[in-house]
């Protein structure tokens, strides 16, 4: 597992692993098998429960915070598009975190898919996995379709944080998801 973390932390390609580690094909094969068996998701869930317990919270979250981030990619793939609003050609990462910033669900798709359109699947999958969640929070990009989806399909509330017109301010709960993106960007 340390070899996989080396690749992720270093941001290198599998083929550039140092010679004192096992052959890259072996490390990648383990990573791929663990990924297909859902090992990474199980590890994440256990770490989340442990972190929540350590923080004095219940083991499962009751509130989720959603956001998306468009990321440039250099290689062509079917999961690549142009986010017209941000002028980014690549992928979009949709994440839902708990109030501590722990990653609950992530979906990566082409950047040209709007937040409100992609959010439905993300909300649905998160709600299936965490039935303890009773409400969500999102920014103004999730108005309309996403609010209606959460209300009509999930029978929950999606609280929308509005932008500050003049100036800048830390919005309650919203900064948590932004911090998680910051953590992810370090890897």
C-alpha positions as CSV (number, residue, x, y, z in Angstrom):
1,X,0.0,0.0,0.0
2,X,2.9,2.3,0.7
3,X,3.9,2.0,-3.0
4,X,0.5,3.2,-4.1
5,X,0.6,6.1,-1.7
6,X,4.1,7.0,-3.1
7,X,2.6,7.3,-6.6
8,X,-0.4,9.3,-5.4
9,X,1.6,11.7,-3.2
10,X,4.4,12.2,-5.7
11,X,2.0,12.7,-8.7
12,X,4.2,10.5,-10.8
13,X,3.1,7.9,-13.4
14,X,3.2,4.3,-12.5
15,X,6.1,3.6,-14.9
16,X,8.3,6.2,-13.1
17,X,8.4,4.4,-9.7
18,X,11.9,4.1,-8.3
19,X,13.7,0.9,-8.9
20,X,14.0,0.0,-5.2
21,X,10.2,-0.5,-5.1
22,X,8.5,-3.5,-6.7
23,X,7.9,-3.4,-10.5
24,X,5.3,-0.8,-11.5
25,X,3.1,-3.5,-13.1
26,X,2.9,-5.4,-9.8
27,X,2.0,-2.3,-7.8
28,X,-0.5,-1.2,-10.4
29,X,-2.0,-4.7,-10.5
30,X,-2.6,-4.6,-6.7
31,X,-4.1,-1.1,-6.9
32,X,-6.4,-2.1,-9.7
33,X,-7.6,-5.3,-8.0
34,X,-8.2,-3.4,-4.8
35,X,-10.1,-0.7,-6.7
36,X,-12.4,-3.3,-8.4
37,X,-13.1,-5.0,-5.1
38,X,-14.0,-1.8,-3.4
39,X,-11.1,-1.9,-0.9
40,X,-10.4,1.8,-1.2
41,X,-14.0,2.7,-0.4
42,X,-14.0,0.4,2.6
43,X,-10.8,2.0,3.9
44,X,-12.2,5.5,3.4
45,X,-15.4,4.5,5.3
46,X,-13.5,3.1,8.2
47,X,-11.2,6.2,8.3
48,X,-14.3,8.5,8.2
49,X,-15.9,6.6,11.1
50,X,-12.7,6.7,13.2
51,X,-12.3,10.5,12.5
52,X,-15.9,11.2,13.4
53,X,-15.7,9.2,16.6
54,X,-12.4,11.0,17.5
55,X,-14.2,14.3,17.0
56,X,-17.0,13.3,19.3
57,X,-19.5,12.8,16.4
58,X,-21.8,10.0,15.6
59,X,-20.3,7.3,13.3
60,X,-22.4,8.3,10.4
61,X,-23.1,11.8,9.1
62,X,-26.4,13.6,9.2
63,X,-25.5,16.5,6.9
64,X,-23.7,16.6,3.5
65,X,-22.0,19.5,1.7
66,X,-21.6,19.3,-2.1
67,X,-19.4,21.2,-4.5
68,X,-17.7,20.6,-7.9
69,X,-14.3,21.6,-9.2
70,X,-13.2,21.7,-12.8
71,X,-9.7,20.4,-13.4
72,X,-7.6,20.7,-16.6
73,X,-6.5,17.4,-18.2
74,X,-3.8,17.0,-20.9
75,X,-4.9,13.7,-22.3
76,X,-8.0,13.0,-24.5
77,X,-10.7,10.8,-23.1
78,X,-14.5,10.5,-23.4
79,X,-14.8,11.9,-19.9
80,X,-13.4,15.3,-21.0
81,X,-15.2,18.5,-21.9
82,X,-15.1,22.3,-21.6
83,X,-16.5,24.0,-18.6
84,X,-17.6,27.2,-20.4
85,X,-18.0,29.2,-17.2
86,X,-14.5,28.5,-15.9
87,X,-12.9,28.1,-19.3
88,X,-11.4,24.8,-18.3
89,X,-11.0,21.8,-20.6
90,X,-11.0,18.6,-18.7
91,X,-12.8,16.8,-15.9
92,X,-15.1,17.9,-13.2
93,X,-15.0,16.4,-9.7
94,X,-18.2,16.4,-7.7
95,X,-17.8,15.7,-4.0
96,X,-20.0,15.5,-1.0
97,X,-18.3,15.8,2.4
98,X,-19.6,15.7,6.0
99,X,-19.3,18.7,8.4
100,X,-15.8,17.7,9.2
101,X,-14.7,17.6,5.6
102,X,-14.5,13.8,5.3
103,X,-15.1,12.7,1.8
104,X,-18.4,10.8,1.5
105,X,-18.8,10.4,-2.2
106,X,-17.0,11.5,-5.4
107,X,-17.9,11.4,-9.0
108,X,-15.6,12.4,-11.9
109,X,-17.1,13.3,-15.2
110,X,-16.6,15.6,-18.2
111,X,-16.3,19.3,-17.3
112,X,-19.1,20.4,-19.7
113,X,-21.8,18.7,-17.6
114,X,-23.5,21.3,-15.4
115,X,-23.5,21.0,-11.6
116,X,-27.3,20.8,-11.4
117,X,-27.5,17.9,-13.9
118,X,-24.6,15.8,-12.4
119,X,-25.6,16.5,-8.8
120,X,-28.7,14.2,-8.9
121,X,-26.6,11.0,-9.2
122,X,-24.2,12.2,-6.6
123,X,-27.0,13.0,-4.1
124,X,-28.7,9.7,-4.8
125,X,-25.6,7.6,-4.3
126,X,-24.6,9.4,-1.2
127,X,-28.1,9.1,0.3
128,X,-28.1,5.3,-0.4
129,X,-24.8,4.9,1.3
130,X,-25.6,7.2,4.2
131,X,-29.3,7.0,5.0
132,X,-28.5,9.0,8.2
133,X,-28.1,12.1,6.1
134,X,-31.2,14.4,6.4
135,X,-30.1,17.5,4.5
136,X,-27.5,18.9,2.2
137,X,-25.8,22.2,1.5
138,X,-24.6,23.6,-1.8
139,X,-23.7,26.9,-3.4
140,X,-25.8,28.9,-5.9
141,X,-24.7,26.6,-8.8
142,X,-27.1,24.0,-7.4
143,X,-30.3,26.1,-7.5
144,X,-33.2,24.8,-9.5
145,X,-32.9,21.3,-10.8
146,X,-30.7,20.0,-7.9
147,X,-32.9,21.6,-5.2
148,X,-36.0,20.0,-6.9
149,X,-34.3,16.6,-7.2
150,X,-33.3,16.5,-3.5
151,X,-36.8,17.6,-2.5
152,X,-38.9,15.4,-4.9
153,X,-36.7,12.3,-5.2
154,X,-35.0,12.1,-1.8
155,X,-37.5,13.9,0.3
156,X,-34.8,16.1,1.8
157,X,-33.7,19.7,1.8
158,X,-30.8,21.3,-0.1
159,X,-29.8,24.5,1.6
160,X,-28.3,27.0,-0.9
161,X,-25.6,29.4,0.2
162,X,-25.8,32.6,-1.8
163,X,-22.8,34.6,-2.9
164,X,-21.8,37.8,-1.1
165,X,-22.5,40.6,-3.5
166,X,-20.0,43.2,-2.3
167,X,-16.8,41.6,-1.0
168,X,-15.8,38.3,0.4
169,X,-16.8,36.3,3.4
170,X,-16.5,32.7,4.8
171,X,-19.9,31.1,4.4
172,X,-21.0,28.8,7.1
173,X,-20.4,25.1,6.2
174,X,-19.3,26.0,2.6
175,X,-15.6,26.5,3.6
176,X,-15.5,22.8,4.7
177,X,-15.9,21.4,1.2
178,X,-13.5,24.0,-0.2
179,X,-10.9,22.8,2.4
180,X,-11.4,19.2,1.2
181,X,-10.7,20.2,-2.4
182,X,-7.5,21.9,-1.1
183,X,-6.5,18.7,0.6
184,X,-7.2,16.7,-2.6
185,X,-5.2,19.2,-4.7
186,X,-2.2,18.4,-2.6
187,X,-2.3,14.9,-3.9
